[in-house]
């Protein structure tokens, strides 16, 4: 695991990259072939993004 991201600009870049990864996964899903596990993984990705946002909010500059 890498070192904590403390600089606000780096945190924003990190979150943008994660959000783009989520959007890529979402775009790749075919509704006809989507299974419950796929939806669970999407929810997990959103939860991880939310957790990271809270973590960054509480870090000092």
VMD Tcl script that draws the C-alpha trace (Angstrom):
set ca {
  {0.00 0.00 0.00}
  {1.23 3.51 -0.78}
  {1.71 6.42 1.55}
  {-1.29 8.55 2.55}
  {-2.29 11.29 0.13}
  {-2.22 14.56 2.07}
  {-2.16 17.25 -0.61}
  {-5.68 18.36 -1.59}
  {-4.92 18.46 -5.33}
  {-3.58 14.90 -5.22}
  {-6.69 13.80 -3.35}
  {-8.90 15.31 -6.05}
  {-6.88 13.60 -8.79}
  {-7.13 10.29 -6.93}
  {-10.91 10.61 -6.56}
  {-11.34 11.58 -10.21}
  {-9.36 8.52 -11.29}
  {-11.45 6.25 -9.08}
  {-14.67 7.79 -10.34}
  {-13.54 7.33 -13.94}
  {-12.77 3.67 -13.22}
  {-16.28 3.29 -11.81}
  {-17.78 4.92 -14.89}
  {-15.75 2.63 -17.16}
  {-17.08 -0.43 -15.32}
  {-20.62 0.96 -15.49}
  {-20.32 1.58 -19.23}
  {-19.05 -1.95 -19.82}
  {-22.01 -3.62 -18.12}
  {-24.60 -5.13 -20.40}
  {-27.98 -4.93 -18.64}
  {-29.18 -8.21 -20.15}
  {-26.19 -10.11 -18.73}
  {-25.79 -8.32 -15.40}
  {-25.86 -10.52 -12.33}
  {-26.38 -9.67 -8.69}
  {-22.63 -9.98 -8.05}
  {-22.00 -7.24 -10.63}
  {-24.42 -4.89 -8.88}
  {-22.86 -5.75 -5.52}
  {-19.42 -4.85 -6.89}
  {-20.72 -1.49 -8.16}
  {-22.18 -0.74 -4.74}
  {-18.88 -1.72 -3.14}
  {-17.00 0.65 -5.45}
  {-19.34 3.51 -4.51}
  {-18.91 2.70 -0.81}
  {-15.12 2.78 -1.22}
  {-15.32 6.16 -2.97}
  {-17.53 7.54 -0.22}
  {-15.18 6.22 2.45}
  {-12.18 7.78 0.73}
  {-14.00 11.14 0.48}
  {-14.70 11.07 4.23}
  {-11.09 10.11 4.92}
  {-9.76 13.01 2.82}
  {-12.20 15.42 4.46}
  {-10.75 14.66 7.87}
  {-7.08 14.91 6.90}
  {-5.10 18.01 7.71}
  {-3.61 20.08 4.85}
}
mol new
graphics top color blue
foreach p $ca { graphics top sphere $p radius 0.5 }
foreach p [lrange $ca 0 end-1] q [lrange $ca 1 end] { graphics top cylinder $p $q radius 0.2 }
display resetview
